[in-house]
Amino acid sequence: MSALASCTECEQPTPADWPRCGYCGAQRLLDHRGFVVGYRRYAGFWRRLAAALVDVAVLGAFFGAAYLILPASQRPELAVLVILTALLYPLIVTTWSADTWGKRVLRAHVVHEDGRPIGRGRASAREGVGKVLELLVAPLLLVSLVLMARGRKQAIHDRMAGTVCVRGRPAVLPRRF
């Protein structure tokens, strides 16, 4: 018989080796050694959409100001920088802190499907490969939106990388570079 852990969401006892709470379904969170550090509910579509909009607003404000300040001859270079930043920002920030600035404001973060902190490989698969595929292949984006309305609220990029997005601040940060 496995040890019991108390769910931090519903305060009911749940076997510690179960990946989700047996009562409320909250995701189990583990530290790097595999010990239970709490439980969190899944972040839904609207919270994740709002977080993405916050990220776009922050980066848009920064690059919008740069666009106004720079002379017209340097604006093509700025466009290249915007594209590179849009691709690298979520990858680097998620690898470093398990969230982006938008997710931090809306209190959500990314963990491995079993509750462990994500590593560089999973962050790369999720933010790099998964999201770029979703953006390049429009039907995948629509399928992803439908999938986020279900059970664990995993989009295609989450399923590809073996991750879930949960509410709250990270209980344990990913291993840093």
N, C-alpha and C positions, 0 to 999 in steps of 0.2 A: 504494500500500500504506500502511495506517495505522500509526501508531506503536504499539508494544506497551507495556502497563502490567502490572506484577506484581500479581496478586491478593493482597490482604492476608489472605485467608482460607486459600487453598490454596497460595499462593506460585507459581502457574503463570502464564506469560505469556499475556495476553489482549489483543486489539486494543483500543486506548483508546476507539474510537468504538462499541464494543459496549455496550449498556446493562447486560449481565450478564456475569459471568465465563463463558468458554467451557468451563471444566472443572467447577467446582462450582456454577455458577448464582447466585453471590452478586451482589447489586445493586451496581452501580457508583455511587459517590458523587462529586459534582462540587462545586466551589466556585462562587461567584457569577459568575465569569468563564468557567466551563465546563471548567476543568482537573480532571483526575481526582485525587481526594484519598484514595481507598481503596475497599474493597469490604466489604460486610456481608451476612450471611445474613438471611433474612426472620424476623421475630418471629412465632411461631406462635400458635395459639388460646389455649393454656394460659398463655403468658407475658402475652398481652394481657388475658385474663380476670383473672389475678392482679393486673395493674396497675390494672384498673378497680376491683377489690375494695379495693386499697390507697387509691385515690382516694375511694371511698365511705367507707371507715373513717376517713380523715383528716377529711373534711368532716362525717361523722356524729358523730365525737367532738366537734368544735367546736360544731356546732349542738345536739348533745345536752346539752353543758354549758350552752349559752345557754338551752336550754329549761328546765333545772333552776333556773337563776338568775333568769330573768325571771318577773314576776308573771303570773298567768293572763290578765289583761286584755291583755297585749302578745303573747301567743302567736300570735294570727292574723297579726300583722305578721311574726312570725318565720317562719311558714309561707310567706308570700309571698317573703321573703328567701331561704329555702331553695330554692324553685323557680327564682328568678332566678339564684342562685349555681350551681345544678346545670346551668343552660343556658349561663351565661357563663364559668364557670371553665375548662372544657376549651378553649373558643374562645380566650380571652385567653392562657392559659398556653401552648397549642400554638402560637399565633401568635408569642409571645415567644421560646420556647425549643425548639420542635419536639417537645416532650414534655409530659406532665403529671407531677405528683409521683410517681404510681404507676409510670409508664413510666420515670421517672428511677431509681427504686429497683430496678426489674427490668431496667434497661439496655436500653431500646428507644426509638426515636424515629421520627418521620414525615418522609419525603422525597417529592419529586416522583417520578413514575414513571421519569423519565430520570436521577434521582439528584441533581438540584439541590435546595437547601434550599427548603422551601415558603414561600409568601408569605401575605399576609393573605387574599387571595381564595380560595386553595385551602384554607386553614385554616377559613375561613368556610363554604365548601361542604362540607367534610368534617365538621366539628364541629357546625355549625349545621343546615344543610339535610339532609345525609345521615343523621346520627344521629337527628335529630328524626323524620324520616320512618320510619326503622327502628323507633323506639320507638312511634310512633303506629299503624303498620300491622304488626300482629304477624306475618303471613306473611312480610313482608320480613325480619324479624329471623331467622326460620328459614332463609330462603334465604341470608342473610348468613353464618350459621353454617356452612352447607354449603360456601359459596364459600371460607371461610377455611381449609378443609382441603385446598385445591388449590394447585398450583404456587406462585404469588407470594403466597398467603395474604391476598388482598384481600377485605375485606368489601364490602358494597354501598356504604357511605359512602366507602371508598377508591376504588372504581371510579368513583363519581360525581365525585369530586374529582381523580382522576388521581394518587393517592398510593399509597405502600406504607409499611408499618411494618417497620423493620429493627432488628436487635440492635445494642447498643452505644450509646455516647454520640455526639452529633452531631459530625461532623468539622468542619462549618461551621454556625454558627447562622443562622437566618433574619434577614433585614434587620429591624431593630427599627422601632418606630413613628417 
